Amino acid sequence: MSKIETGGPAFPRPFHETVDGNFSIAQTGMSLRDFIATHALAGMLASDHIWEHIRGMTEIAPNDKAKRLGAARTAYAYADAMLAARGGDRD
């Protein structure tokens, strides 16, 4: 199984000392892949066409849980494609 490219942190905040001598703890937050997938899913759910697609999945996704999982996997597929394009991979 190949390693999933996450794109690194979406909103990294490095460890640093503030002007008043306090310290800010480093945080990575969600990955760029998660951030892109979240927006892809939001766009899909805002579109009337996604419901036609989900209804079309009835044979391969016989219940609501399976349909939601299919929509989430689709969102991550879009995120993976965007990360590949960002890295120069055009396949």
C-alpha positions as CSV (number, residue, x, y, z in Angstrom):
1,M,0.0,0.0,0.0
2,S,1.4,3.4,-1.0
3,K,1.7,6.3,1.4
4,I,-1.1,8.8,1.1
5,E,0.2,12.3,0.3
6,T,-1.5,14.7,2.8
7,G,0.0,17.9,1.5
8,G,1.3,18.7,5.0
9,P,-0.5,20.8,7.5
10,A,-3.2,23.2,6.1
11,F,-2.6,25.9,8.8
12,P,0.8,25.3,10.4
13,R,1.8,27.5,13.4
14,P,5.4,27.0,14.4
15,F,6.7,27.1,17.9
16,H,8.0,30.6,18.7
17,E,8.7,33.1,21.5
18,T,6.3,36.0,21.6
19,V,7.3,39.6,22.2
20,D,6.4,39.5,25.9
21,G,8.6,36.4,26.5
22,N,5.8,33.8,26.4
23,F,5.9,30.8,24.1
24,S,3.5,29.7,21.4
25,I,3.1,26.0,21.1
26,A,3.5,24.6,17.6
27,Q,0.3,23.3,16.0
28,T,-0.2,21.6,12.7
29,G,-4.0,21.4,12.6
30,M,-5.7,19.4,9.9
31,S,-3.8,18.3,6.8
32,L,-4.2,20.0,3.5
33,R,-5.8,16.9,2.1
34,D,-8.5,17.0,4.8
35,F,-9.0,20.7,4.2
36,I,-9.5,20.2,0.4
37,A,-11.7,17.1,1.0
38,T,-13.9,19.1,3.4
39,H,-14.5,21.8,0.8
40,A,-15.0,19.3,-2.0
41,L,-17.7,17.5,0.1
42,A,-19.4,20.9,1.0
43,G,-19.6,21.7,-2.7
44,M,-20.9,18.3,-3.6
45,L,-23.6,18.5,-0.9
46,A,-24.6,22.0,-2.0
47,S,-25.2,20.7,-5.5
48,D,-28.5,19.1,-6.6
49,H,-26.5,16.8,-8.8
50,I,-24.8,14.9,-5.9
51,W,-28.2,13.6,-4.9
52,E,-28.7,12.2,-8.4
53,H,-25.3,10.6,-8.1
54,I,-26.0,9.2,-4.6
55,R,-29.4,7.8,-5.8
56,G,-27.5,6.1,-8.6
57,M,-25.2,4.4,-6.1
58,T,-28.2,2.5,-4.6
59,E,-27.2,-0.8,-6.2
60,I,-23.6,-0.6,-4.9
61,A,-24.4,1.3,-1.7
62,P,-27.6,-0.3,-0.3
63,N,-28.0,1.9,2.8
64,D,-27.5,5.5,3.9
65,K,-24.2,4.8,5.7
66,A,-22.7,3.3,2.6
67,K,-23.9,6.3,0.5
68,R,-22.3,8.8,3.0
69,L,-19.1,6.8,2.9
70,G,-19.1,6.8,-0.9
71,A,-19.6,10.6,-0.9
72,A,-16.7,11.0,1.6
73,R,-14.4,8.8,-0.5
74,T,-15.3,10.8,-3.6
75,A,-14.3,14.0,-1.7
76,Y,-11.0,12.5,-0.8
77,A,-10.5,11.4,-4.4
78,Y,-10.9,15.0,-5.5
79,A,-8.5,16.1,-2.8
80,D,-5.9,13.5,-4.0
81,A,-6.3,14.8,-7.5
82,M,-5.7,18.4,-6.5
83,L,-2.6,17.4,-4.5
84,A,-1.3,15.5,-7.5
85,A,-1.9,18.5,-9.8
86,R,-0.2,20.7,-7.3
87,G,2.8,18.5,-7.3
88,G,3.0,18.4,-11.1
89,D,1.5,14.9,-11.5
90,R,-0.9,15.1,-14.5
91,D,-2.0,11.5,-14.7
